């Protein structure tokens, strides 16, 4: 199969994967802030990302049983059901809404395991740079389809209708998965404990784990407070859709494309250093915009800078995660790595609302640029894992 054809399937799957994250990260925070939910509560809501941290617990099921397209399509049906239920729930963070949103996040995390494993099985060594540029870009297009397009709907059909439309789109995606070819599953060992123990016994594994835990934590800490920040500055839903989401997605796609080229040219290890440092500095653009209070233009510019730099770093980071996984156990190993990454993001985002209310947006955004600095101390541990870099 040609690389171009592989990339077309990768693009479709990561549009599908990005869609629920757009609902989670972009639509629901705007919905809550419009309905008077406090920053502290919105920060606590971001703790639902623990679903992505816990996914390693059931990833062996995906490695051991069934065809991976079914593991993608099935959770999409569950997400559609959850969105239809959310459309009927009260617009407050009560037990009913927490339950539906929790089920939605669990289903999305399960889908992610299968999509990542499918992609690792599809892509050959040396193709990670182009594949991850497409992954990041397509994922952001999926987020755009939800986080931007859906925000145009509440003015016309209300929030209930908006969530119902999202449910219908999830049903469409569930059917679209079968446009992708079946990827033959590699030979599987009888259990997952022995291969996982072997993988965890590799030299430098704890340094690699610490690096994965911390590398993108600054971005994860920043994220939960961005949409409330835009709402509090007086941006309308449509303006948030256009500038914060659409323009941000475009900037991320460009950044991911540039990042993929840089990875292909200088290698994953060096790209992690340079692109990670640039991404940390980009958090300061939001801090400057919050401090200046000089109008909407500076906030829009900060969004472009932050999104572009995030795309750069994501291309390098995802290439790293793909390279260090074995194809035979891709679902378990990749889920474990992304669970480590998601755990740090969930933990650091829980107090984000409280810290933003206490420190103010400017000081909080500036502090997020410092959070991931320790990751670079552990980066040298990973060099021996990058065979053929």
N, C-alpha and C positions, 0 to 999 in steps of 0.2 A: 504494500500500500504506500502511495506517495506521501511525503510529508505534508503537502498542501491538503490532501484529503483527510489525513489524521487531524490536522489543525482545524478543519471545518467541524469535525465531531467534537473536538475539545471546546470549540467556541460555543456550540449549541449547549453542551452540558454545563458550561460555566455561566452562561446566561441563566439557565435554570437554577443553578446553585446560588447565584447572586440575588435572585428575586426575593426569597424569604428574608435574606439579610437586609434588603432595602426596607421591607415592612418593619422589621425589628428595630433597625438602627435609625431610620429616617422618618417613617410615617408615624409609628406609635409615639415617639417623644414629642412630635409636634401636636398630635392629638391630645396627649396628656397636658401639655403646657397650655394649650387653648382652653382646656377645661379646668384650669386652675390648680393642677397638681404641682406640688412644691419641687424644687430642685433636689432636695434630700430624697423624696420619694422616687423621683426619676432616676437618681443614682442607685437606689435600691433595686429598681426595676431592671437596671443593667446587669444585676446579678443573675438574671436568667441565662446569661451567656455561660453559666456553669454547665448547661446542657452540652455545649460543645467541649467543655473540659472533661465531662464524664463519659464521652462517647467511646473512649478506649475500652470501657468495661464491656460493651456489647459488640465491639468491632470483630472479635473472633467468630461471631455468628456469621458475619458477612464473608469472612475468609473461608469458612468451612461449609456453608450451606447456600444453595441457590445461585442463580445467575445474577450478575451485578446490576443489569438493567432493571430487574424486578425490585431490587433493593433501592433503586432510585424512584421508580414509578409508584410503588406502594406508599412510601412516606408522603409523596405529593398528594395522594388522595386524602391522607390524614390531615395534611396542612389545609387542604380545601375545606374539609369538615370543620376544622378549628376556626377558620376565618368566617364561615357562615355562622358559627355560634357566637363569635366575637361581635358580629354585626347585630346580634340580638341582645347582647349583654349591656348593662348600665355603663355609662361613660365615667367610671371611677375605678380606682385600683382596689376593688373588693375581691373576696375569695373566688367568685365565679370567673371574673376576668383573669385573675392570676392563673387559674386552672387551665383555661383555654389557651392562654399565651404560653404557658409551660409546655403543654402538649405540642403546640406549634413548634417551639424551639427544639424539643426532643426529636420530632419528626425531621426537622431541617438538619439537625446534627447527624441523624442516621443517613439521610440522603448524601450528606457531604462525604461520609466514610466511603460509600459506594462509588461516588463520582471520582474521588481522589484515587481509589484503588483501580478503577477502570482506566483512568488516564495513565497511571504508572505502568499498567500492563500494555497500553497502546504505544507509548512513547519509548523510543530506544535511547541508549546512552549517546550523548552528543547532541540530542535534539531538545534538551531541557530549556536552553535559552529561548528559542522561538516559541516552544510550547508554553513556557511560563509568561511570555509577553502576551500571548493569546489568552491564557488563563486569566491573568489580571484584568486585561481589557474587557473580555467577555463577562467576567464576574461583575465588573462595574456597569456594563450595559444592562445586566440583569437587575442590579440595584437601581439603575436609572428607570427601568420599566416599572418598578414599584415605588421607589423613594421619590421620584420626580413626577412621573405621569399620574400616579394616584393622587398627589396633592392638588392637582387641578380639578378633581372631581367633587370634593366636599361642598364647594360653593353651589353646585348644580344639583347633586343628588344626595347630599348629606353624608355624614361619616358612615352611617349604616350601609348605604348603597355602595360607598367606596370599598368597604371591606367585603361586601358580597361580590363586587367585580373582581377583587383580588382572588377570591375563592374560585371563581370561574376560570381565571387565567391559570391557576394551579392545576385544574382539571385538564386544561389544554396541554400544559407542560407534561403531565403524566402520560398522555398519549404520545407526545412528540419524542419521548425518550427512545421509542422503538424505531425511530429513523436511524439510530446509530447501530452499527454492526455488532454482532456478538463477538467479544474478545475472548479467545480461548483462555481458560484459566490454567495457570501453571500447576504442575504436580504439587499436591499439598501433602504435608506430613500428617501423621495421624493425630497429632495434637499441636497446640500452639505454645504450651508452656516451655518445652525444650528449645524450640527455635527462638522464642523470645528471650529465654535465659541466655542463650548463646549470643544473641544480639546485644543484650545488656552487659555481657562480660567483655565486650570489646574494649581495648585500651582507650582511656580518655572519655568514656561514656558519660561520666557525671559532669565533666566540663562541658561536653556537648549539650547535655540536658540543661545546665545552667544558662548556657548561651541562648538556647531556644526559649527558655523561660523569660529571659530579660530583653531580647533583642528588639522586639516591637512594642514593649510595654509602654513607652512614652506615647505612641500613637493610640494605644488602647485606652490610656488614661484620659487623653484629650477628647476622644470621640463622644462619650455620653453627654457632654455639656455643650457641644457645638450647636445642635438644633435649638435647645432652649435659649442659647445666646442670641441666635438669629431672631427668634420670636420676641425676646425681650428688647431687642433693638428696633422693633417695629416693622420687621419684614412681613409682608403678607405671605400666605401659603404659596401662592403662585410665584412670588419672588424667590422664596426658599427653593421651590422646585427648579426654577431656571438657574439661579446663581449658585446656591449651595450644593445642589445635587447635579443638575445637568452639566453646568460648566465645570464643577468639580470632577465629575466622571470623565469628561473629555480630557481634563488635565491629567488625571490618573492614567488613562489609556495611553496618552502621549508619553508620560513618564515611564510606564511599563514597557512600551516599545523601545524607548531609549535605553532603559535598564537592561532589557534583553540583549541589545546590541553590545552594551558594555560588558555584560557577563560573557558573551561569546568571544569578545576581544581580549579581555584581561583575565578571565577565569572567575570562578565563583568566589574563591577566598579573598582575592583583592577587592572584588566588587562589594563584598560584605563590609569591608572596612570603609571604603570611600562613600558608598551610597548610604550606608547606615549613618555615618556622621552627618551627611547632608540632610537626611530625613529628620534627625534630632534638631538641627538648627531651624528647620522649617516651623517647628512648634512656636518659635519665638515670633513668627509673623502674626499669629493670632494674638499673642500677648501684646504686641505693639498696637494692633488694631483696637483691642479692648482698652488699652491705656490711653490712646490718642483721642478716642471719642470724637473723631473728625468726620463722621458720616459713613454712609454705606459703601462708598467706593473702596475704602481701605479694607473693609471686611471682605469684600468680594475678592480683592487682590490677595489677601491672606489665604482665602480658600483655594485660589488657584495655585499658589506657592506650596501650600501644605499638601494638596492633592497630587501635584506633580512629583514632589519629593517622596511621597508615600508610594507612588507607582514605581519609582526608581528602586527603592529599598525592597519592595515586595517582590520584584522580579528576581533579585539576588537571593532573597530569603527562601522563596519557593523552590528555586533551582537547587539550593542547598538541601532542603528537606527531601526533594525527589531523589537526589544523587545518593543519599546515605541510606535509602530504603532498598531492601531486597524485593524483587518482583514477586517471589513466591509467597511472601507474607506482607504484601503492600498494605492491605487494609488495616492489619493490626499495627504495623510499625508506623505508618503515616498517621493513623488515628492517635497513637500514643504521643507522637511528636507534636501534633496540632493540639492535643489535649493539654500537654504541658504549656504550650503557648497560650491556649485559651484560659487556663487556670490563673495565670498571672494577670491576664487582662480582666477576668471577672473579679478577682480579689481587689485589684487596684481601682476598679471602676465603682465598687460598692460605696466608698466614701466620697466619690467625686462630687456629688451634689452638695453634701455637707461642707466640703472644703471650698467649693466655689461660692457658697453662700457666706462662709466665714472670711475667706481671703479676698473675695472679689474675683471676677473673671480674669483680669489681667495677671494678677499674682499666681492664680492657679494654672493658667495656661503656661506661664513661664516655668513653673515648677515641673511641669510634665517633660520639659526638655532635658531635665536632669535624671529622670527615672531610669533610662536605659543605658546610662554611661557604664555601669558595672558590667554590662554584657561584653564589652570589648576586652575586658580582662580575661574572659573565658574563650574568646574566639580562637586563639592559637591552639587550643585543645582539639579543635575540629579539623585541623589541616590534614592530619593523617587519614581522616575518613573520606576525603575528597579524591578518591582514586581517579586518575586520568584528568584531573582539573587542568 
